[in-house]
């Protein structure tokens, strides 16, 4: 009897709490879940506000947080095969298998590629692609080296430029001694291709000039003809 009366009271209370179609939930489980959600949201907001305050006061670093991305969709200029090859090269020099190339590993890598760098040059190499400011090169940042190289954004003779050259030609297959010769041959091949393209472009421009000249001569001939027509 008491249970039925309690149930009836709760039902009436629930009906009274309905405001414009929105019902305040009286179920304990749902109420606790809602409370947890609100507390989590408040905690996250408080954390963000606290971090912002620390940044403003110079206590915390405002560096961007690490964002996990899919390299296959981000680096669309590279084929899956190319990315796999870069990954194998990256893993080869990631000696401690922590998915980063640190300063010492980069130093060892450049020495093995017979392109040793100074301490300052190595720091500059990391700094140029270290977007998350952790002082190391992750695989995504490793791929940035080859994107920058392809887009001509690396200074010739810089450490990253040398690294891109040597890795690109797969040093293990060609041999370090043949790397320079191979790369120079590749430049020559590209230059020949560019020269051929230039010749085609010049030929097309010459044809266009000839067409324009014929058009001008034809127009001049028509104008002369009109002078002899009876008025």
Secondary structure, DSSP 8 states (H G I E B T S, - for coil): -HHHHHHHHHHHHHHHT-BTTB-----HHHHHHHHHHHHHHHHHHHHHHHHHHHHHTTSS----------HHHH-TTS-HHHHHHHHHHHHHH-TT-SS-B-HHHHHHHHHHTT----HHHHHHHHHHH-TT-SSSB-HHHHHHHHHHHHTT-S-TTSHHHHHHHHHHTTHHHH-HHHHHHHHHHHHHHHHHHHHHHHHHHHHHHHHHHHHHHHHHHHHHHHHHHHHHS--
